[in-house]
Amino acid sequence: MRLWPTLFAAALSILTGTSARGAGASNWRGYDTNDGLAENGCVSVTVGHHKVWVGGLKTGSVSGLDGYSISTVAPPGTFGSRIYESPGPQLWAACEDGLQEYRDDKWLHYPVQEIAGFFKTNRSRAPDAVPLCPTRLGRAIFLLPDGLMQLDVDSPENLKITTLRPASRTRLEQFLGMTVTPPNGLLWISGRRGLARLGLARVVNSDTRWDEFLPPQELGIHNLREPVSDDDGGVTAVAEVNDSTRKVIVRFDNASHCERMRFICYYLLEGEQELIEMLPQAEEPEHVFIAD
């Protein structure tokens, strides 16, 4: 769990406009229960539209930080899902048989058969086992391995599930992760074979343009997970090396004019502390960086 305090501070810097870099005085700050967090341990940290949301490690508590003060809301249950925030703002979370929305100071439960079926065959307890993208009141996009889907809620008794894109209609083969680019709201999907870019998340539908980007075969990577997009239009993800369980970091540069240079793979040499950058057209590593 050593990484989470770092991610929490980085997320906070986005809201407050501070930076963790520079040779001057550090702007990093730690937050704990003395500052208002429900608990010190955290299992997830999510940058929302208005706050940074922290999911508690032991109790599933929910704490929101706007850069100045911390507020807490009742936990959605014992599942421990990542907390997502819509522009509204409403809070959303996945559960073992559907989705939950925090509205009027209480969590509303929406049963989703597709999510229940997923957890019957996949007992993952990862916070983002079912990635979400809430777009407005009563609407959330969610991702399963076999499809990108949307839930529309007119009332708790009137739910509509729409399949926006089945994985079988793509070259990604299987969906593994989802992220939204700040601040323009472009939706990205990561999968077994690469990445896909859609339009604005708030207007995505089944007819939305779908652009796919597959890494060159010589990089030998697959199963791109945990994608994180950035202001420059790029995406960073964790991937696996073919025919092994080795993990690497993959950077996709959407601004590159060279199609083959868009994917760059970073990995650690076994037993070493050097981070290697592998360019697609290179047979040997081109650059060496010292890992902190």
Summary of the structure (lengths in Angstrom):
residues: 292
radius of gyration: 19.5
end to end distance: 17.3
largest distance: 58.7
contacts: 883
relative contact order: 0.07
helix: 13%
strand: 43%
